[in-house]
Amino acid sequence: MSPEIISSMLERIEQDNVRFLRLQFTDLLGMPKNVAIPAKQAEKALTDGIGLDGSSIEGFVRIEESDMVLRP
């Protein structure tokens, strides 16, 4: 994602006094899943991604491969 887009998104989050962001994705069966993060982690999420335990999502990965990164 370009720095201009990230900057614009962060400005909008601040202007609208957003407190939490919900990052939504689908599992392998097409069921929606989501992770909520505080708005103060928005920049990290948009640049580096958010760590996720994939083994807690049915059908994703085995426990040995569970460390995943969710990138919006």
HUTA-V103095 format. One record per helix or strand of 3 or more residues. SS is the DSSP state (2 for helix, 1 for strand). FROM is the first residue (numbers start at 0). TO is the last residue. If there is no record, write none. Layout:
SS:FROM:TO / SS:FROM:TO
This chain:
2:2:14 / 1:19:25 / 1:31:37 / 2:38:46 / 1:49:52 / 2:53:55 / 2:62:64 / 1:66:69
